[in-house]
C-alpha cells in the first residue's frame, strides 16, 4: 500500500494494528504539534484551567442533581416547571418525543459522563438505579435512531467504564456485566425494525409490540433519513463484539452497504431521506447537517473501531465529494446530488457544527479551523448557535436546544493544535450557559436566541455530551482516572474501547466497496499524518487562518451577489434574478424559454431562478410580520432569569425602535379591558394585565392608556393554551387609525401568562421588562441589592446566603415559584420540520375577537438584505444593483435588434415544463429533517 503524498508518519502497518494509529481522534496522533502552536501563544494557566474545570463540574451537578431530584425516573427534566417530562402526560411535541421511551433516558445517557467527570460513587449509584428501575418493555413507539445512540450507546458506554473500574479494583467490584445484559435485551427489541427488503430499518418501533402488529401503532412508514439508517454500526458492532452475538453487527453492516450502493454515482453524494423499501431517494439534497451528519461520522469511526478498510475507503470517497461540492469555506452548503454545483438552500443548520471535529479525525485541519471560526463568530453575535442561519448569517430558525456539537469540535481542535485560543472559546461557552440558560432548576433551552426566551426543555444529550467535552477541554491527563485515548466517542459521546477491534471478529470483512466502484489507493491515507506537513513551523498558523474570518458575520456580502459580479467582470451577461423578473418584459420571457433547454449553464440558471422565485414568494408573505418580543421578570426572586416569549402588536410603541418599558404589573378592572377602567389608580404608571376577548386589541390598549398605564400585556382567555401547541399571535389593529396608541402591547398565551399571575399572588409586587429581546442581567439589576452570582454568572456563589427580604419566609429558596406558575414556552409543534430541528414558532396576525380569522402562518425568518452588496477589488462592499441597472440600460439602448412587437408567451405555459422541479424545491422548503 503506497503512502499518500509522503504524509505518513511511519511505514504502512498491518491492518489489525491500524486502529491504534488513529485512536479516538487524529488529535492523539497530532499531539506533537502542540509545541508548535503554543510557541507564540499566551497559554492559559493551570490554575485557570482547573477553575474552569471545577465550574463545569458544578454546572453538571446543577443539571444532574435537579434531574434526579425533580424528574427521575422520568426521561427528561423540564427545568422551568421543575418536573419530569413523561410521554403522554405532556402535550405532544411530535417527532421530538420519539426519543422518550419511559426508560429514564437522562440517567442512562449520563452514565459514562459521571466517570469522565470523576464521579465514580455517583456512577455506581446510577448503575444500581438503572438495574433496579429501568423497564424496556413499555408500550411506547420510539425512534430507532435515538434509542440506539442514546440508550443502547449509554448502556454500552456505562458497561465499558464499569469493567474498567472493576479492573482497577476500587469500584464496581460487584459488577457482573449487568448493563451489558440490559443492552442486549434492548438490541433484540430493535432488531424487528430491520425487517425490510433493503435492510434499512424502519424509523420507529414499539418497544413492547415491535413492528406492524395492530397494537404496535407503527410499521407503515416508507421513508427514513440517511443518518437514521447509517448511524448504527458502532453501537451494534460493539454489542456483537461484547456479547459474541454477531446478528447485531450483521444488520448494521447490511444497512450501511445498502446506503453506499444507493449513493449518486456521478457525485458520490447521498440524499437526506430514502425509501426503506425501494431505495429511491425521497429528498435529493445533500449536506453534512441534519439528516446525514452522523452517517459520514460513523463510516470513519467504524474504520477506527473495527479496522475494516472498506469503511475508510467509503468515507474518503464521500469526503472528496463533500470538499468538492458542499464545502465553500467557511460555509458548508447543501447541494443537489444530481446537480452538485447547484446549491439546494441558502441556509445552514446547527448540526453541521460537528463537522470540524470530524475533519480533525480525518486530519484535514485548515477547513476545520475555518468553519469552526465562522460558527464561533455567529455564536458571539447571538450567544448561542441558532438552529439555522443564512449564508449572510441572519437567523433562520431561532431555537437553540443546548446542542453540544460546537463544543465537541472545539475540544477536538484544541487536542489537535494545542492552541489556547480554543480554551478561550470553551470559556465563552461556559459563561453563556451560566448567564443565559441557567435557571433555578437546571439549564433551559433557548426558545429564541434573539429575545433570550427560554423553553421548558433540557435534553439528555446536554448531560451526555456538553459537560463531557467541556470538562475534557480543560482537564489535564492526570485529571482523568483512565486513559481517554483508549476509547472512541460515538455520536452521542459515549465511550467504546478500541480493543473491540480484535475481539470476536466473526464478521467477514469482505471489501464490498470494490463491488460498486473502482478506487485508487493512492487517494487514501493509511497512516497517521506527519504533523510537520500538516502544520507549518509557524506559531501563528492557526491565527492566520482565523483572522480573515473575524468579521465574517458583521461584514459579509451575499455570496450569490459576489458570483454575479465575477460573471459581470468576465464579460458574461448576469443571469436573470427572481427579484428583477417582470412578466410583461419580453426579454425576460425569452430568457425563461432558454432555461433548461440551451445548455447546462442555462439549466442551472433555471433551477436557481425557480428556487429564488419560491423563496421570494415565501418572503413576501413574511414581510408584514414582526419578530417576537420578550417579557422578562426582573423582580425578586427571578432577577431576570425567567424570560417569556411574547407576541407583538401591529400598533403602539415599537420596542425594536425604542427603549424597553419597565414597570410593575397590575390587573385591570374590568379584566377584559373593554370599557373604561374602574381602577385607574391601580394601573397608573404600571403595566396593565388584560384578558383577551370581547373587544378588539386596540380598544383594550386605548382604555388602559387612558387610565395611565405605561404598557399592556394581553393574556389569552383560552385556558391551557401555550406555545407548545399553538403558534404565537401577532395582534392586529381594529382597521382604524391606531396612531393614538403610544404604549407597547404584548400578547401571552394562558400558560405563559399564568406565570405572572401566580407570581403576583405569591410575591404581590412583580416587576417586568418589555423589550425586543432579553436584557443583560447586570444592566437590569444595576444598583439593586441582589446575589452577586446572578450578575457574575458564578454558580459557586449560588448556595451562599442571599439578601433577606420580606418574602423570604414565603419562599426559603428564593429561587423558584410553584409548578403551576412555571409553565413557560415549549417548542412549537406545527410541523415535523420544527420537531426535528425545533424551528422557530410561526407568527399569526389576528383581531382580538373570538374565532377571528387569522393570517396564514409562514415560517419566520429575518428579512433579506435590501441593499445588494458585493465585494469590489479593494475588498469593499459596493452597491451592485446600480451597476447592473446601468449595464442593462446601456445594452437596451445599443441593441437595435430587440423587438418589442413579438407575441408574448404566457408565463404559465413556460412554467408548466418545470412543475416537477418546482415540486422538488417545495419539498426542500418543507425540510422535514
N, C-alpha and C positions, 0 to 999 in steps of 0.2 A: 504494500500500500504506500503510495507516494505521499510525501508531505506537501501541504498546500502552500506554495509561495515561501517556503523556508520559515514558516511561522511556528513550527513545532518547537517545544522546549525540551526535546529529547528525541530519542528514536521511537518509531512506532512500536506499540506494545501489543501483546496478545489481547484478544477480545475480552476475555474474562477479567482482565485487570483494568480495562478502560474505565469502568465505573468509578474507581478510586481516583482517577486523574481529574474528573470533573465533579468531585464530591460536593453535593448540595448546591453550590454555585461556583461559577468561574472565579468568583472573588477569592475563593480559598486557594486557587492556583495563582492568583494575581497578588497575593499578599506581599510579595517582594516589591510591588510597585508603591507601597505606602510611603517608603522613604523618599521616593521621587516626588510625590505630591506634597508632602508636608515640609519639604525643604524650604520653600518660600512662603509658607502659610503660617498664620498665627494659630497654634494648636489650642484646643480647649483644655483647661487644666483638669487634672484628675479629680480635684475636689468638686469642680462644677459638673463634671460628668456624673459623679456619684450623687450629687444633689438632684440632678435631673432624673437619674435612675430611680432614686428614692421617691421622687414626685410621681413617676409612673406607677410605682408600687402602690402609693397611696390612692391614686386615681383608680387603679384596678380594684383595690379594697372597697372603694366607694361604690363602684358599679356592681361588683360581685356580691358584696355584703348586702346591698339593697335588694338584689335579685333573690338571694337566699332568705332574707327577712320578709320581704313583701310579696314575692311571686312564686317561689318554689312550692310545689313541684310543677307549676305551670311552665309552658315552653319559654316564654319571654316575659320581661318586666315592662310594664307601662309606667315610665318614670314620672309622668306628670300626675297621674292618679294613684301612684304608689300601690299598684296591684298587678296581679299576673294576667297575661293575655292567654285566655283559654279558647280554643277553637270552638265555635258555635255559641259562645256566651257573649261575644263582641260582634258588632256589625262586620259583615264580611268585607275584606279588602281585596277579594278576587284572588288572582294568582299568587300574590304575596303570601297569603295564608297557607299555601300548599307546602311551605316549609314546616308548618306546625303539625305535629302528629301525636300530641299528648304524651310525649316521651321525654319530658324535662330537657328540651333541646339546649337551652343555655348551659345547663350543668355539664352535659356531655361535650358540648363544643368547647368548654373551658378547661377540660381535664389536663391536657398537656401544657396549657398556659400556666397552670399552677406550678408545675415542675420547673418550667423555664424561669419563672419568677421566684424560684427557690422557696416555694410554699409547700414543702413536702408533707407536712402534717395535714394541711388543708386538702391536699391531693388525696391522701389516704382516706380521709373522712368522706371526700366526694365520691371516691370509688365505692365505698361501702354503701353510700346512698343510692348510687346507680344500681348496684346489685340488689338492693333491698326494695327500691320503689319503682324502677322503670319497668313499664309494661309495653311490649311491642305488638301485642295482639289487640289493637284498637280498631274499631270500625270507623276509619277515617281515611280519606283519599289524600295522598301526599305526593309531592314531586319526587320522582326517582332521582333526578339530578341533585336536588337539595338534600335529600335524605342520605344520598351516597357521600357527598363531600362533607356534610356537617355531622351526621350521626355515625355512619359507618366509619368515616375518617376519624371522628372524635374518639370512638371506641378503640380503633386500631392505634391511634396516637397515644391514648392512655395506656393501652396494653404494652406498647413499645417502651414507654418510660417506666411502667410498673416493673417489668422484668429487669430493666437497667437498675432500678433502685434496689430490687431484691438481690441482685448480684453484688451490689455494694455492701450489703449486709446490715444496714441500719433500719431501713423502712421496708414495708410491704413484705415482710417475711412470711406472712400468712397467704400471700397471693399465689393462686394456682391456675392461672390463665382464665379466670372467670370472665373478664372483659372480652377476651377472645371468643369465648363461647356465646356471649350475647351478640357479638359482631357476626359470628357465623349464622346464628338464628336470623338476624336481620338480612344477611346476604341471601339466604334461601327465600325470604319473603319478597325480595326484589327480583329474583330470577324469572317469575312468570311474565314480567314486563318485556322480556326478550323474545316472547313467543310471536315473532313476526317472520315473514318470508325473507326479509332483508337482514335480519339480525339486529336492526336498530330497535332500541327499547321504546315502548310506549312512554309518553312523558309522565304519566301518573299511574299510581297503583293503590289499591285498597290494602292496608296492612293486614286486615283480617280476612278479606274475601278474594284478594288478588285481582284478576282481570276478567272482564266480560260477564261474570255472573250478574244476574239482575241486582242482587244486593250490593255488588261492588261499586255501582254508580260510576264506572269508568271503563275504558277499553274501546271506546268508539272514536277516539282521536285518530287523526290521519297524519298530523304533522308534528315535528319536534325540532328544536333548534340544534344546530351543529354542536355547540358546546354541551348541550344536554346529553347527546349520544356519544360524544367524544371525550368526556371527562369522567371516565370510569376506570381506566386501566390501572392507575396507581393503587386505588383502594381495593379493587377486585383482585389484582395480581398479588398485592400484599396479603390479602385474605387467603388466597390459594397457597402462597409460599409459607405462611404461618401455620396453616392447618393441613396442608397436603391435599386438599380438595381442589383439583385442577379446573373444575367446571366454571368457577368464577372468572379466572383469567381467560379461559377459552371464549366465554361470551363477550367479555370486554374487547378482546382482540378482534373478534368477528365484526363487531360494530365499527371499530377503527378501520379495519380492512375495507369495509363497505364504503365508508366516507371517503377513503383515499381513492377507491375505484371511481367514485362519482364526482371527483373534482373536475373542474372545467379544464380540459386537456391543453388548450392553447395558452391559457393564462396561469394554470396551476393554482387557481384560487377556488375556494368553496363558498357557497352561499350561506345565508343566515338560517333559513329553515328548509327542511327537506321532508318529503312524503315518506313515512316509515314503511310503506308497503311497496311503492313503485320505485322509490329512489329519485323521483323528479324533484328538482329544486323548486320550492314554492316561492321563496324570496331570493332573488338572484343578485342582491347587492352583497358586497364583501368588505370586511374591515377587520380590525383587531379588537373591537369593543364588544358590547353586549351581543350575545347570541353565538359568538365564535371564539372569543378570547381564550378560554382555558383549553380548547381543542389544540391550539398551537402549543400552549404551555405543556400539555401532557404528552405530546409527541417527543419533545426534547427531554422532559423529565423521565419518561418511560425508558428512554435510552440510558439515562444516568442510573436509574434504579435497577433496570433489568438487563442491561448490557446487550440489547438487541440492535444490531446495526441498522435494520430496516427503519426503525423509528427515527434515527438520526438522519437517514437519507431523506425520509419524507419531510421532516422538519426543515432541512436545508433547502429542499425544493420549494416548499411553501415560503420560507423566509426570503429566498431570492425574489419570488413574486411580490411579496409584501414590500420589499425595499424598492422594487422596480415600479410598482403601480400605486400602492397605498401611502407609502412614506413620501411626504412632501415637506421636508424638515422646515420648521419643527413640528409640523402638523401630521396627523395620521387620518386621512380622509377615505371614507368608504367609496368604492367604485363598483361598476357592473362587472360580473365575472366574464361576460361575453364581450364586453367593450371596456376593458380595464383602463383605458386612457380617459374615460368619461366619469367624472365624479357623480356619485349617486345621491349625495346630500351635501349641504353646506354647513353642517354642524358635527360636533364630536360628542361622544358620551363619556361619562366619568370612568367607566370600567376600563377604558384603554390605558388608564394610569398605571396598570400593572406592567405594561409592555417594556418600559425602560429596564425594569428588573429582569425581565426575560432576556433582553438584549445583553445584559451583564452576564447572564449564564451562557449565552452564545459567545460572548467575548467581543461584541461589537459596541464599544464604549462611546464613541463620539455621538452617534444618533441618540443613544440613551441619555447622554448629558443634555442634548438639545431639547428633546421632548420633555424631559423632566423639568428643565428650567422654564419652558413655556408654561407648563402646568403650575409651577410654583408662582409665576407671575399672576396667573389667574386667581390662585388662592390668596395672594397678597391683596388683590383687589376686592375679593368677596369674603375673605376669612376662611371659606371652605370652597371645595371644588363643586360647582353646580352639577347636577345630574347630566346636563348637556349644555354646551355653549357653541356659539357660531364661529366661523373661521375668522371673523374680526372680533371675537372674544366678547360678544354680548351674551347675556344669559338666555338660554333657550328653554331649559327646564330648571326651575329654581330650587328644587329639593336637594337636600344632602343628608342621606341616612347614616352618616358617620362611617363612610366607606374607608377601608384600610389600604386600598391599592397604592395610593401615593406614598404612604408611609413604608409600604413594602419596597417600592422602588428606591426610596431614599436610603433605606438600610442597605440594600444590595450595592448601590452606588458608593456608599461610604466604605463598605467592605472591599470593594474593588479598587478604590482610589485612595482611601485614607485621607481624603480631603476634608478638613474640619468644617468646610462650608456646609456639608450635609448634616453636621451636628447642629449647626445654627438653624437649618431648615427644620430638623426634628424639634428643636426648642420652640420654634414658632407654632408647630402643630400642637404641642402641649399647651402653650399659652392660649391658643384659640379654643381648644376644647374646654379648658377651665373657665375661660372668660365668657364664651357664648353658648356652650352646650351643657355645661354642668348645672344641674338642678338639685334640689334637696334630696331627691330620691334616686339619683343616678345621673346618667347623661342622656339628654333628649335629642333626637334627630332634628335637623333644621327643616322646617316646612318651606321656608323661603329664605335663601341666603341674602336677598336684598333687603328684607324687612327684619330679619333676625328672629322671626317667629318660630315656635317650637312645634314638634309633632310628638304625640304620646307613644313613642316607639324607641326601643333600644334593642336592636337586632343582636342575635347571638354572635354573629361574626365580629362584632365590635370587641367582645371579650376574647374571642378565639384568635384574632389577628392583630388588631390595632395595638393592644398593650404588649403583645409578644414582640412585634417588630420595633416598637419604640424602646422597650427595655433592652433588647439586644443591640440597638443602635448605640446606646450609652454604656453598655456593660463591657468590661474587660474580660478576658478569658477566665481569670480567676473568680469572677463574679458568678459564673455559671457552674453548677455542680456536675455537669457532664460535658463531653466534647460535642458541641453542636455540629461540627463538621462531619460527624459520623452519620448524619441524618439528612434527608431531603424534605423540603417543605411541599406539602400538597397545595392545591389552590386555596384551601381553607386554612393554610399554615399549620396543618397537623404534621407531626414528625414521624417519618418511616425510616427504619435503619437501612443503611446501604448494604449491609451484609446479606439482605434478602436476595441480592443479585446471584449469589451462589447457593441458595437454599431451595430445595425441592424443584429443581429445574426439569420438570417433566413435560413442559410445554415445548413442542417442536419449534425451533427458531428458523423456520423456513423463511428466506428473504422474499416475501411476497411483493415487495416493491418492484423488483425487476420484471414481474409479470405485466406491469402496467406501463412502464416507461423505461427508456434507456438512460442511465445516469453515468456521468463522468466522475470517477472517484477523485479526480484532481480538484473538484469544486468543493470538497468537504474537508473539514478539519477533524483529524482523528486524535490529536494530542492537544494538551492544554497550550494556549498561546504563549508565545515569547513576549514577556512584558516589555522588553526593550524595544520591540517592534510596535506594540500597541501604544505604548506611552513614550513619546519622545522625552529626552532628558531635559525637560523644561518644567520647573515647578509651577509655572503659570499656565500650563497647557489647558487644564480644565477651565480655568478662569477665562482664557482666551476664547473658548467655545461658548461660554455662558454670556460673556459681555455683550455681544450684539443682540441678545435676546432680552436685555434688562428692561427695555421699554416697548417690547413687542405688543403688550396688551394695550397700553395707553396711546401708542403712536403707530397704529397699524393701518395699512391701506388694504382694502379688499383685494384678495389675490386674483379674482377674476378680472378686475379692472386693470391690474398690472399686466396680465396677459394680453388684454385688448391693446394697451399702449405698445407692448412689444410688437404685436402684429401690425399696428399702425406705423411704427418706425420702419418695419421691414418692407413697407410698400403695399402690403395686402389690405384689402378693404375690411374694416371691422365688421364682425358678424352682427346680424340683427338681434337686438336685445328686447326682451319682453316689455320692458318699461317704455321703449321707444315705439313699439308697434302701433300702427294705425290701420284699421280695416279698410279705410277709404283711400289708402295710399296704394296705387297700382304697383309701384316698385316693391313695396313690402310684400304684396301678394305674390309677385313674381319670385321673390326670394323664397317664400314659403313653398312654392311649387317645386323649386330645385332641391329643397332639403330632403335628404333621404334618397335622392334619385341620381344626382350627378356624380358624386364621389363619396369616399369615406369621410372626408372632411366635412362635406355638406351634411352627411348623415349625423355626424357628431354635433354639428351646429343645430340641426333639427331637434335632436334629443335634448340638448341644452336649452333650446328655446322653449320646448314644452315644459321642462322642469321649472324654468323661470316663470312661465305663464301660470302654472299651478301655484307656485309659491306666491306670486304677485296677487293672484286672486284670493288666496288664503289670507295674505297680509292685509288686503283692503278691508276684509271683514273684521280684522283685529284693530284697525287704526282708531276706531271710536271707543275702544275700551281703555280703561285706566288701570294701572297696576294696583295690586293690593296695598293696603295700609296696615299700620301696626298700632295696637293698643297695649301699652306696656305699664304694668302695675309697679309703681315706684315706692309706695309706702311700706312701712314695716308690716309683716316680716319678709316681703317679697323683694324689695330693693332692686327692682328692675329685672329680676331673673325669670319672671313669667311674662311671655310676650304672646299676644293673641293676634292671629291674622284677621283683619277686618276688611269688609267690602267698602269700596269708596263710593262717593256720590258724584253725580254729574253737575252738581251745583254747590254753592257755598265756597268756603276758603279752600284753595288747593294746597294741600300740605306739602306737595313736592316743590312748590314755589315760595312758600312762606315758612317762617319759623314754626316749630311744633307748638301745639297747645297743651298746656299742663294745668291740671286742677283737680280738686276733689270732686267726687261724683255724688249725685243726689237724684232720687227718683222724682219724676214729675207727677203732679196730680191735676187732671186725670192721667193715669199711667199711659194711655194711648196717645196723649198729646194732641188730640184732635179738636180741642177747644181752648179758650183762654185758661191759663194755669191758675189754679186756686191756691197754690203755694209758691208764689214768685219769690218770697223771701228765702225759701229753701234752695232754690236753684240759682239765685243771684250770684254771679261770679264763679259758678261751678259748671261742671259738665253734666248735662241732664241725661238721665236714662229714660228711654221711652219704649213702649211696646209697639211692635209692628201691627198694622191692621186698622180698618175702619176709616182711614182717610189717606191722602197722599203724603209721601215723604216730605215734599216741600211745605205742606201745610203744618206738619209737625215742627219742621225747622223754624218756621216763622213764629209759631206760638212760643217755643222755648226761647227764641232770640228776643222776643218782646218782653219776656219775663226776666231777661238779663243773663241768660246762660251764655257761657263762652264757647260752648261746643255741645254736640249731642251724639249719643250712642243709641242706635235703634236695635232692640233685641227682638229676635224672631218670636212670634207668638205660637209657632208650631212646636209644641213641647217635644223635646228629644231630638230636634233637628241638629245636625252637626256637619262639619265639613268632611267627615269621614263617609257620609252617604250622599252629599249634595255639593254641587259647585258653589262657590261664593257668588253673592249677588252684587251687582253694581246698581246703586239706587238712581233711578231716573227722576227727572223733574215732572211737573204737572202739565207740561205743554204750554205754559205761560212763561213770561219773563221772570227769571229767578235771580236777577242781578241784585235784588234787595236782600238776599240771604248772604250774610257776611261771615257766619260761623262755620267751622268744619263739622261735617256729619259723617259718621261711620256706621257700618252695619255688622252685627254679630249674630251668629246662629244661637239657638236656645242653650245648647250645652256650653258654648264659649261664654255667653252672657251670664250663665249661672255662676261662673267663677267670680265675677264681680259682685253679683247679688249676694252670694254666700259670704264673700269677704266682708261686705258691709254688715251683714248680720253678726259676724264674729268679731270684727275689729272696729265697727262703727264708722270711722273715717278712713276712706280708701282714696288714695291719690293715683291718678293715671296720667300717662303721656300719650297724646295722639300725634302720630308722626307718619312720615312716608316709610320709615324703617326704624328698627330698634336702635336706641342710642347707647353710647358707651356708658357703662355704669359709673365710672369715675366722674364723668361730666354730670350725670343725673344727680349724684349724691354729694356733689361738691358742697362743703360747708355743713354737711349733716353728720350727726353722731351715729355712725354705723360701724359694724365689724370691718376691720381693715381687710380681711380676706375677700370681702365682696368686691372691693375696688382692685386689690392687687392680684386677684385670682390665685391666692396662696391657700391651697386646700389644707396645708398643715395647720393653719390657724383656725380652721372651721370649728374644731371642737373646743376652742378656748371659750372662756366666759364672754357672753355678748352683753352689750349695754342693756341696762334694765329699762323697762317701760311698764306702763300701767297694764299692758296687755300680756305681760309675761305669765301672769298667773293663769291666764286663759289658755295659753299655748306654750308650754315649757320649752319646746324645741325651738320656737321662734323661726321655724323653717317651713312648715307645710300646713296646709289647711285640710279640711275634711275631704274624703274621697269624692263625695258628691260635688265638691266645689272645684275639683281639679280636672274636670273633663276638658281637655284642651285639644287643639287642632289635630285631627288624624288625617292620614293621606287620602286624597280624593280617589274614588273608586270607579270613575266613569268609564274606563276602558282598560283592556288588557295591556295596552302600551303603558298606561300610568301605573298599573300594578306591577309590571316587570321592572320598569326603571323609575317608578314613582314620579311621574311627570307632574308639572305644576298644575294646581287646580285651575279649572276654567272659570271665567267670569261671565255672568249673565247680567243684562240690564232689564229692569222692570219698574213699573209704577207700583206704589205701595197700596194696592188693593188686592183683596183675596182673589185667587185664581187669575191674577193678571197675566197677560201674555208676555212672554219673555223673548229677548233677542236670542237667536240661535247661538249655542256655545261654540267656541272655537278655541283651539289650543293657544295659550297665551305665550307670546314671546315679545321681546322688545322690538321696537320699530326699526326697520332697516335704515342705514345711514342715508341721508338725503343728498349730501354733497359728495358725489362720487369722486374719490381721490385716487391718485396713483403716485408712484414714486418716480421722480424725474432722475436724470443722470447724476444730479448732485445729491441724491438721497432725500430730496424734499418732496412733500406731498403737494400735488398741484391739482387744479380742477380740470378733469378730463372732458367733462360734458361740453365745455365751450370749445375745446379743440375739435371734438368730433362734429359739433354743430357747424363750425366754420368750414371744416373739410366737406361736410355734406352739402352746404350751400355752394361751395366752390365747384364741386363736381356737378351739381344740378345746372349751374349757370354755364359750365363749359361743355356740357353734353347735349348737343342738338338732336341726338337720336332718341332721346327719351320721348315716348309717345304717350300723351295723356288721354288719347281718344280710344284706347283699347278697351274692349269689353272686360269688365271686372268680374272675375270668377268668384262666386260666393265662398266666403270663408269656411262655411260648413262642409262644402264638398272637398276642400283641401284637407281639413282636419279629419275627415271621415277615414282617410287612409292611415291615420295614426292611432286609431282607437285602442289597439292592443297595447301600444307603448304608453299611452296615457293611463290606461288602467294599471299598468305596472308601476308607473310613477305614483298613482294614487295609493296603491298598496304600500309602497315605500313610505308615503306620507303618514300612513297609519302607524307604522313602526311597531308592530306587535312583537316585541323582542322577548 
